[in-house]
Amino acid sequence: MEPAVAPLIFITGGVRSGKSHFAEALTKQLCEPTHQLVYIATGVAFDDEMARRIAHHQQLRAGEGWQTIEHPTNFSTLPPHIPDNAVVLWDCATTWLGNECYDDNAWQDQARLQARIEAMKEALWTLRKRGIPLVIVSNEMLDSPVPHYDETRVYTQTLGELHQWFAAEATIAIEMEYGYKKIWKGADVFENYFS
């Protein structure tokens, strides 16, 4: 019998579907008074608009007890920086994957990209085995036609595989649409945690 691990809650949805707001509220509900809210942010301020979006999100979290860790790549190096009493929100895996794909053009080397993904998966397991609950947010982008460009095709195919892995590993898997949740996996567990 496998030892118990902390829950993993996977939340996906389209742009402006309400997934980030919902994920933050859910993470706060998981957080007991002795826990530390940890927000793993993956955005990179590559232009003025993105810098404004990052600042806006930081302002929204200010004063709510979040410890924000800006970590756009190399997720495998993260576990030592997460306190044992943390409840972690990772927003978002979609941006992280894009960052990893373009870091050293890893999208052109499937073995290198896959090694980064496997290292991220191992880091998630390390956190869960330490008893740290995880809420992972990712964008749903896979309803579109298959892209014509190689780099976009590699990205969307890899994202689809990553979403399948998240859903398979998740205690609870949720899709957000128009601000409403659809629980695809773990509805009974969800009710136990959040009733």
Stockholm file with secondary structure:
# STOCKHOLM 1.0

chainA/1-195         MEPAVAPLIFITGGVRSGKSHFAEALTKQLCEPTHQLVYIATGVAFDDEMARRIAHHQQLRAGEGWQTIEHPTNFSTLPPHIPDNAVVLWDCATTWLGNECYDDNAWQDQARLQARIEAMKEALWTLRKRGIPLVIVSNEMLDSPVPHYDETRVYTQTLGELHQWFAAEATIAIEMEYGYKKIWKGADVFENYFS
#=GR chainA/1-195 SS CCCCCCCEEEEEECTTSSHHHHHHHHHHHHCCTTCEEEEEECCCCCSHHHHHHHHHHHHHHTTTTEEEEECCSCGGGCGGGSCTTEEEEEECHHHHHHHHHHGGGGGGCHHHHHHHHHHHHHHHHHHHHTTCCEEEEEECCTTSCCCSSHHHHHHHHHHHHHHHHHHHHCSEEEEEETTEEEEEECHHHHHHHHC
#=GC SS_cons         CCCCCCCEEEEEECTTSSHHHHHHHHHHHHCCTTCEEEEEECCCCCSHHHHHHHHHHHHHHTTTTEEEEECCSCGGGCGGGSCTTEEEEEECHHHHHHHHHHGGGGGGCHHHHHHHHHHHHHHHHHHHHTTCCEEEEEECCTTSCCCSSHHHHHHHHHHHHHHHHHHHHCSEEEEEETTEEEEEECHHHHHHHHC
//
